Amino acid sequence: MTVKELKAFFKEHLVPSRLYNLKGGSHGGRICLGKNKDSWEVYFSEKKRKIGLMQFATESEACQHMMDEVRKVMEQVYGVTWKGLA
């Protein structure tokens, strides 16, 4: 899975954009996906801090983890979920 495919998946499944950011950086109160020089990162951004930072070797691994984290939030906050991709 690529970032572009993940973005389309979130849009198709009506995930509010205020829950996530796919461009990295510091976006308060969002789950973020970004690429640094050596790896892909998924983290929760709060007050310019990367909380729960996870690093991945590939874009696909990072996107899958991002999807899992956003799915958890969607279940807890909205009571909505989706089946994982094969």
Buried (B, 14 or more C-beta within 10 A) or exposed (E): BEBEBBBEBBEEBEBEEEBBBBEBEBBEEBBBBBBEEEBBBBBBBBEEEBEEEBEBEEBBBBBBBBBEBBBEBBEEEEEEEBEEEE
